[in-house]
Amino acid sequence: MKNVLLLTDFSDNAWNAIFAALKMHEHITCNFYLLNTYEPSFANILGDKSKERLGVIYESLAKNSSIELDKILQYLEVNHTNKNHSFEKLSLSDDIVHAVNEICKEKDIDLIVMGTKGATGAKEIFMGSNTVELIKKVNHCPIFAVPSKHDFKDMDTILFPTEFTRPYTKYELKPLIELATVWNSEILICYVAQEFTLLGEQITNKEVLTKRLGKVAHSFHNVELQGTVADSISSFAKETMADIIVMINYEHTFIEKLTREAVVKKVGFHSKIPLLVLPQ
């Protein structure tokens, strides 16, 4: 039994992520928890009667949240007939990061799923930057971020960028291996660099990765650095028609130090395919 947390703000992006999660887990027994969090804007509670107004606003937000979650459950009850799946709604007045952290502990969540709005012009937006905040502050659970216009159909090819500077534990790679096994996917392991000669520790870590993956289909690819690491990864993903990018969210990675860019954030902003961020 797998416990999956679906975040929704009732937008089209959130619906798209829900559909992707259901498709992704169609052959897996899952409990899906639908979470909506709400907080009133300070602009709405200013004034002489702020306490009274705050109570009215909270009541209105709570009612709307519950109604909209019920609509989702009703839709799924009629249109989603997978007997492997069960659903429960969660409506909370809370900061989304705090709420997610608490629910992950309480419900023993295995995966967090949310939609992303992607980059819009010069302003990069991730569902109000919530995805970025979750990636930064929820470091104990995998996060599956689905771009708004992505139509999830299959998972033949998984792209796994790495710099081979750290050993790989069974715990870190477990979600990746489970995903590849269920979908019979090939994992494309890509090393983005200007020079591809590996040092002793990198060679050892590469051998450990090969051992960890075992019989899962995988191959290694050198990707020449062009522009930023994130751009290089996204270009390679497009070239290979990858269905998903999987990254381990190491703090202060070797790549990040070299390029002075937050690789996970930038790939997430610009990728047109889903991003699965695994905790260290």
Secondary structure, 3 states (H helix, E strand, C coil): CEEEEEECCCCHHHHHHHHHHHHHCCCCCEEEEEEEECCCCHHHCCCCCHHHHHHHHHHHHHHHHHHHHHHHHHHHHHHCCCCCEEEEEEEECCCHHHHHHHHHHHHCCCEEEEEECCEECCEECCCCCHHHHHHHHCCCCCEEEEECCCCCCCCCEEEEECCCCCCCCHHHHHHHHHHHHHHCCEEEEEEEECCCCCCHHHHHHHHHHHHHHCCCCEEEEEEECCCCHHHHHHHHHHHHCCCEEEEECCCCCHHHHHHCCCHHHHHHHHCCCCEEEECC
